[in-house]
Amino acid sequence: MVLLPAQSFNDEACLRLLYLGIEGVLGASDRLARDLLAAVQAVAGGDLWAPARVLNLYKQQTEWIRSQEFHQRFALTGRENQVLQLMLRRLSNKEIGEALGISERTVKFHVSNILAKLHLDSRQRLPAALRPALAWSV
């Protein structure tokens, strides 16, 4: 569980943390005592905790990325899909290679292919680029 200062607590920061595998994201606010108890209970029960709009966006994005339509539209290979999932978690090429048991050079090859297929010029634009794609899947 992560507690963010009020000035850093926004949807993008929460979404990033969820992609990193954090199960609960709270912002410092006057509701902290109430929200903390609910968040701890949710996470202890195996659920995620973040603002409802962030959880909805996270769910939509992950479902979209795993959908058959996404794979048909962008023609990602199975390995490219694995790399994409790890890219969304903000892992470096080296970390992705270690996680998948492939070389960093091979990861770079897959990242390049993924960015080309998604019409992106950098991996930093990936999360934002997936948001408009949600309209296609709804």
Residue frames relative to the residue before (quaternion, step in Angstrom):
aa qw qx qy qz dx dy dz
M 1.0000 0.0000 0.0000 0.0000 0.00 0.00 0.00
V 0.1577 -0.7881 0.5921 0.0577 3.56 -1.02 0.89
L 0.1703 -0.7495 0.6324 0.0969 3.55 -1.05 0.86
L 0.1515 -0.8051 0.5712 0.0501 3.56 -0.57 1.19
P 0.5154 -0.6031 0.4941 0.3555 3.58 -1.11 0.60
A 0.6745 -0.5326 0.3284 0.3917 3.57 -1.12 0.68
Q 0.6933 0.4911 -0.2929 0.4387 3.62 0.89 -0.87
S 0.7077 0.4238 -0.2591 0.5024 3.63 1.20 -0.39
F 0.5739 0.6129 -0.3649 0.4022 3.57 1.28 -0.22
N 0.2891 0.7191 -0.5825 0.2452 3.55 -0.31 1.32
D 0.7210 -0.4647 0.2938 0.4218 3.55 -1.28 0.31
E 0.6642 0.5170 -0.3143 0.4392 3.60 0.89 -0.90
A 0.6526 0.5043 -0.3157 0.4691 3.59 0.96 -0.84
C 0.6485 0.5106 -0.3156 0.4681 3.59 0.96 -0.85
L 0.6576 0.5175 -0.3075 0.4529 3.56 0.91 -0.93
R 0.6298 0.5385 -0.3267 0.4546 3.59 0.96 -0.86
L 0.6799 0.4929 -0.2910 0.4584 3.55 0.90 -0.93
L 0.6221 0.5221 -0.3461 0.4696 3.60 1.01 -0.69
Y 0.6574 0.5002 -0.3098 0.4708 3.59 0.98 -0.80
L 0.6427 0.5084 -0.3242 0.4727 3.57 1.15 -0.49
G 0.5971 -0.5946 0.3518 0.4076 3.56 1.27 -0.14
I 0.4213 0.6753 -0.4859 0.3610 3.58 1.26 0.19
E 0.3322 -0.7926 0.4828 0.1681 3.59 -0.78 0.97
G 0.8007 0.1418 -0.0838 0.5760 3.59 1.19 -0.35
V 0.0351 -0.7901 0.6118 -0.0183 3.55 -0.92 0.97
L 0.0137 -0.7949 0.6046 -0.0503 3.54 -0.73 1.17
G 0.2758 -0.7311 0.5962 0.1844 3.52 -1.24 0.53
A 0.5105 -0.6160 0.4960 0.3375 3.55 -1.10 0.68
S 0.2393 0.7556 -0.5738 0.2063 3.56 -0.65 1.13
D 0.6762 -0.4763 0.3582 0.4330 3.55 -1.28 0.00
R 0.6571 0.4852 -0.3056 0.4893 3.62 1.28 -0.20
L 0.3318 0.8008 -0.4627 0.1859 3.58 1.27 0.03
A 0.6600 0.5154 -0.3313 0.4349 3.61 0.80 -0.93
R 0.6843 0.4699 -0.2866 0.4783 3.59 0.88 -0.89
D 0.6952 0.4866 -0.2754 0.4517 3.58 0.87 -0.99
L 0.6204 0.5647 -0.3477 0.4188 3.59 1.01 -0.77
L 0.6531 0.5054 -0.3164 0.4668 3.57 0.90 -0.87
A 0.6716 0.4869 -0.2945 0.4745 3.59 0.88 -0.93
A 0.6513 0.5215 -0.3149 0.4524 3.60 0.99 -0.84
V 0.6537 0.5061 -0.3125 0.4678 3.58 0.90 -0.88
Q 0.6548 0.5038 -0.3150 0.4672 3.58 0.95 -0.85
A 0.6549 0.5148 -0.3150 0.4549 3.59 0.94 -0.87
V 0.6939 0.4678 -0.2809 0.4698 3.58 0.81 -1.00
A 0.6366 0.5202 -0.3284 0.4651 3.60 1.00 -0.78
G 0.6929 0.4611 -0.2635 0.4877 3.57 1.16 -0.60
G 0.6172 -0.5895 0.3306 0.4028 3.58 1.28 0.14
D 0.5686 0.5871 -0.3872 0.4267 3.59 1.25 0.18
L 0.4743 -0.6109 0.5379 0.3353 3.54 -1.37 0.10
W 0.1388 -0.7754 0.6084 0.0971 3.56 -1.23 0.49
A 0.3073 0.6725 -0.6252 0.2501 3.53 -0.86 1.11
P 0.6869 -0.4194 0.3280 0.4946 3.61 -1.18 0.06
A 0.6233 -0.5902 0.3661 0.3593 3.57 -1.03 0.84
R 0.6604 0.5095 -0.3281 0.4435 3.62 0.91 -0.82
V 0.6402 0.5085 -0.3212 0.4778 3.60 1.09 -0.67
L 0.6488 0.5064 -0.3204 0.4690 3.58 0.95 -0.82
N 0.6362 0.5204 -0.3275 0.4660 3.59 1.01 -0.76
L 0.6600 0.4989 -0.3018 0.4736 3.57 0.94 -0.87
Y 0.6365 0.5259 -0.3155 0.4677 3.59 0.95 -0.89
K 0.6609 0.5016 -0.2990 0.4714 3.57 0.92 -0.92
Q 0.6624 0.5052 -0.3085 0.4592 3.59 0.88 -0.91
Q 0.6750 0.4981 -0.3014 0.4532 3.58 0.88 -0.93
T 0.6977 0.4622 -0.2978 0.4593 3.58 0.80 -0.91
E 0.6362 0.5042 -0.3356 0.4779 3.60 1.03 -0.68
W 0.6390 0.5292 -0.3230 0.4553 3.59 0.99 -0.83
I 0.6718 0.5035 -0.2984 0.4539 3.58 0.88 -0.95
R 0.7208 0.4284 -0.2450 0.4867 3.58 1.06 -0.69
S 0.5274 0.6723 -0.3991 0.3325 3.58 1.23 -0.21
Q 0.6029 -0.5545 0.4418 0.3658 3.53 -1.26 0.51
E 0.6222 0.5561 -0.3397 0.4339 3.60 1.02 -0.79
F 0.6308 0.5261 -0.3312 0.4644 3.59 0.99 -0.84
H 0.6899 0.4846 -0.2844 0.4564 3.57 0.86 -0.96
Q 0.6516 0.4959 -0.3183 0.4777 3.58 1.03 -0.71
R 0.6676 0.5175 -0.3044 0.4403 3.58 0.91 -0.89
F 0.8066 0.2738 -0.1247 0.5087 3.56 0.88 -0.94
A 0.3029 -0.8072 0.4655 0.2002 3.59 1.31 -0.07
L 0.2043 0.7765 -0.5622 0.1979 3.57 0.83 1.00
T 0.4266 -0.6623 0.5483 0.2804 3.54 -1.08 0.73
G 0.6912 -0.4555 0.3508 0.4378 3.56 -1.27 0.18
R 0.6745 0.4853 -0.2966 0.4707 3.57 0.92 -0.88
E 0.6281 0.5244 -0.3392 0.4641 3.60 1.00 -0.77
N 0.6283 0.5237 -0.3375 0.4659 3.58 1.03 -0.71
Q 0.6334 0.5185 -0.3306 0.4698 3.59 0.98 -0.78
V 0.6616 0.4969 -0.3022 0.4733 3.56 0.92 -0.93
L 0.6278 0.5425 -0.3314 0.4491 3.60 0.97 -0.83
Q 0.6415 0.5231 -0.3276 0.4556 3.59 0.91 -0.87
L 0.6993 0.4546 -0.2704 0.4808 3.59 0.95 -0.84
M 0.5831 0.5552 -0.3679 0.4653 3.59 1.14 -0.56
L 0.6532 0.5210 -0.3084 0.4547 3.57 0.99 -0.83
R 0.6586 0.4763 -0.3010 0.4988 3.56 1.21 -0.46
R 0.4758 -0.7178 0.3844 0.3326 3.54 1.39 0.23
L 0.3228 0.7304 -0.5329 0.2799 3.60 1.06 0.71
S 0.4824 -0.6439 0.5097 0.3048 3.55 -1.14 0.64
N 0.6784 -0.4642 0.3596 0.4415 3.57 -1.27 0.23
K 0.6427 0.5255 -0.3219 0.4551 3.57 0.96 -0.84
E 0.6729 0.4922 -0.2952 0.4667 3.59 0.91 -0.91
I 0.6260 0.5252 -0.3318 0.4714 3.59 1.04 -0.77
G 0.6452 0.5277 -0.3138 0.4548 3.57 0.94 -0.89
E 0.6622 0.4968 -0.3022 0.4726 3.57 0.94 -0.89
A 0.6647 0.5129 -0.3086 0.4471 3.59 0.95 -0.85
L 0.7670 0.3624 -0.1821 0.4972 3.58 1.01 -0.81
G 0.4405 -0.7153 0.4443 0.3114 3.58 1.26 -0.13
I 0.5638 0.5482 -0.4054 0.4662 3.58 1.07 0.80
S 0.6113 -0.5740 0.3929 0.3773 3.57 -1.21 0.37
E 0.6240 -0.5348 0.4171 0.3881 3.54 -1.26 0.45
R 0.6180 0.5491 -0.3399 0.4484 3.58 1.07 -0.71
T 0.6467 0.5033 -0.3119 0.4807 3.58 1.02 -0.77
V 0.6112 0.5340 -0.3422 0.4734 3.58 1.05 -0.73
K 0.6401 0.5256 -0.3249 0.4565 3.60 0.91 -0.88
F 0.6232 0.5382 -0.3258 0.4646 3.56 1.03 -0.81
H 0.6873 0.4739 -0.2807 0.4736 3.59 0.88 -0.97
V 0.6309 0.5290 -0.3351 0.4581 3.60 0.96 -0.83
S 0.6438 0.5242 -0.3144 0.4602 3.56 0.94 -0.89
N 0.6648 0.4980 -0.2993 0.4696 3.58 0.94 -0.88
I 0.6439 0.5231 -0.3200 0.4575 3.58 0.96 -0.88
L 0.6742 0.4921 -0.3026 0.4601 3.58 0.83 -0.96
A 0.6435 0.5137 -0.3259 0.4646 3.58 0.99 -0.77
K 0.6825 0.4899 -0.2934 0.4562 3.59 0.89 -0.89
L 0.7147 0.4107 -0.2429 0.5115 3.58 1.13 -0.65
H 0.4073 -0.7434 0.4374 0.3003 3.59 1.36 0.09
L 0.4457 0.6602 -0.4669 0.3840 3.55 0.91 1.03
D 0.3428 -0.7486 0.5285 0.2068 3.55 -1.13 0.61
S 0.7948 0.0938 -0.0991 0.5913 3.62 1.25 -0.06
R 0.5668 -0.6196 0.4268 0.3356 3.55 -1.15 0.59
Q 0.5514 0.6121 -0.3987 0.4028 3.61 1.18 -0.38
R 0.6755 0.4956 -0.2940 0.4602 3.60 1.15 -0.51
L 0.4246 0.7591 -0.4265 0.2483 3.55 1.28 -0.19
P 0.7055 0.4508 -0.3156 0.4467 3.68 0.60 -0.94
A 0.6722 0.4858 -0.3049 0.4682 3.59 0.90 -0.84
A 0.6447 0.5326 -0.3238 0.4425 3.59 1.04 -0.73
L 0.6478 0.5266 -0.3279 0.4423 3.58 1.09 -0.57
R 0.5498 0.6309 -0.3936 0.3804 3.60 1.15 -0.48
P 0.7004 0.4398 -0.3130 0.4670 3.65 0.69 -0.87
A 0.5890 0.5914 -0.3713 0.4068 3.57 1.11 -0.58
L 0.5435 0.6360 -0.4033 0.3707 3.58 1.15 -0.49
A 0.5965 0.5731 -0.3716 0.4216 3.59 1.04 -0.64
W 0.6300 0.5412 -0.3396 0.4416 3.60 1.09 -0.62
S 0.7303 0.4541 -0.2470 0.4466 3.57 1.02 -0.77
V 0.6232 0.5581 -0.3479 0.4231 3.61 1.18 -0.31
